[in-house]
Each structure stands twice: as C-alpha cells, then as structure tokens.
C-alpha cells in the first residue's frame, strides 16, 4: 500500500525576534526600573511615567520616554499608539538620539510597516554610526521582514566590528545564514553567541533548528532541551522538541512534549503534530480527534485537513479522505502533498470500482472494524494479495497431513495477528509483509 504523506508543521522552526535596544540598568529599584528591560512591562510603565511626570532635565526625559515606549510595545502590552506618541515626543526633544529611531523602527517593523521601519533604522545609523545596536536593528528588518539576507549579514558584520563581543549580533547573523540555507555557518555563529552568553534560550533553540537541518538530530534535541531548561514557558520549544522525538520515531516522548506545549497555549499546529504522532503509533481515532480540535481552532489550517485525510484513508473512509484533501488544496494550493494524496487516492478508487469479486479480499469490507482490513479493502493491490494468500494457504493445507496442517494453521494465525497489531507503525510495511507471506506459501 502506498504510504500517504503527512505534512509536519511547526510555527517556530526558527524563533527570531526583534530585541530591546536599551541596556538594563544595574539596579532594579526606584526610577532605574524604567530602564530595566527585563522588568515587567506594567512596572516599567509606572516607573517611567513617574519619572516623566517629575519633569527631569531634557536628556533624562528623552531616555524615559523611549524606555516607556519600549514597555508599551512589549508583547504583553501591545500599546503601539502610546509607544509612537512617546517616540515622536522624544525625537522632537532630541533629533540626534539614535535609540529613539531604533525603537520606532522596531515598532514599525512589528506593525508590518517595513519601509517606515527601514527609514527609521537608516536614520538611527546616520545619527550614531558607532552604535552597534543601530546596525542590529536595521539588519533584523532586512533579515526577518524583507528576507534580504545578504544585506542583513553586512549590517551584522558592521555591528560585530563595532562590538566584537555582542552575543546578540552573532545569534542574529546565525539566523540570516540559516534562512540562506548555510546551516554550517549558522551553527558557527550560534556557537560563538553561546560562548559569549549561555543564558539565551532562543539561541539554543535556533542552533537546534540548524543542527536538525544538518542531520545532527541528537545535538538538536540537546539544544532544544537546554532552551526548555532556561525558559520552560515557551510552548514552541516543547513543540520543536516533540518534532525531534517524532523524527527519531519516539512518538510517546513526542506526545508528552506536545501535551506540554498545548497546556501552555493550545495552537492548531501543536494539535496537528500530536495527531501525527498518534497516527504513526496506529492510534488513528486519537489522531483524528486532534486534527478535529486543530481545525476547530483554525479552520484555515491546511495541514490539519491533509493529515486528517491520511487518517481517514487508513480507516477506509475514502470519500472523507478525498474531501479533506480537497479542502487542504483550497486553503493552500501550494500544499503539494495534499494534491498528490488526492490524485493517488482517486486512481485507487477508480481501480477498486473495476475489480472483480476474485480481486476482493476474503473478509466483508462493510463489516470489518480493523484498520488494516479497511486499508486492504481500499487498496486493490492489497485486496488481491489477501485473496492470493488465502488461495495459496488453502491449497497448501489440502496437501498436508494433519500434524503439518495444524502447524500451518498456527503459522497463518500468527501472521494475521502480527499484521493486525503492527499495522500503522512506520517500520511495518504491510504490502511487503503480505508479499513475503505469499512467497512462503508458494
């Protein structure tokens, strides 16, 4: 039987984000909290507001406005309007303060306004060409937003010339090399970033992705595990480690990680990936339940439809399988797996409609509940093999004396029991095993 393909999905195969541009203060009490990037956004906003209301001298006011804008634009606040207002005020007060342009470039980038972001990043570089962070901000726009990787690498190179010990620049340049497909150089940059700062979970996560591309799955698993140890609150880390375990065929451990990701934040791709592991384990009903949940969360998630189609295919629900493949194609015309699966299944249905009774299997397809028998019913080649095995088996039995016939019956029962139990496992190829059994009987 032809193996219908699943499309594995991870929303964060590589996690690259824009980073705060303001250095954290040495202390984390009083007004210094305003400039402490790692402090909670709400606390920073309160501290910065108190400082701004105190009417400090101009330079301190500008810094407080930019810091408050940084806190406003943080992912748990998402208050871009207030952030822009603070940045506009800061730039009017001091048009030569490059960090204000850097921050506004980042906020524009988050909002998808890439040309405005690039204009602000260019201004940040112009007003302070010795600030490595200005080049990093512009490089991130080229890298993440515009996919101009060579241009991004030029800016990361300049940032590292200005600041050779900048771990973030090495990490981000590694991401650019990764996106270019140069995974070996990406790993070199991640190695250096980790040497300089081994407490950045995202760098470990990104190196894990590059190592996986290089076929070094064990090292990739070690890196994503370290990312989880450093920050166990990021669901994508668990999802990516689950994909690593699934790649190794360790579906039980993969499911544990998908469970953890879903417990933090239920997402359609997490549920779909867990469904894939259930499907490869042969637990097709549980797989379909996960695909159903994924589609409920995101009705436009094409991969969930394709993979559910593969599960329906295994259950012998061929019309439902084709309907899911069709929906996957409608949602994502570039999902070639869905089109391939649909076309092959259509041809098999056409062949099945033309089969004679002699080409049908030995059991009642309308009454069977076993997944393997449903698969045999839906595949003309397997159906013919099942019939030929039965014919050959009965022919052998007629030639044997009673003790030998009893032994042959035990062997046949063992073959069927193994077939029923092992079907659905990735290493078990039912067509090959049936062909071997037929050959032995003949």
Order of alpha helices (4+ residues) and beta strands (2+ residues): alpha-alpha-alpha-alpha-alpha-alpha-alpha-alpha-alpha-alpha-alpha-alpha-alpha-alpha-alpha-alpha-alpha-alpha-alpha-alpha-alpha-alpha
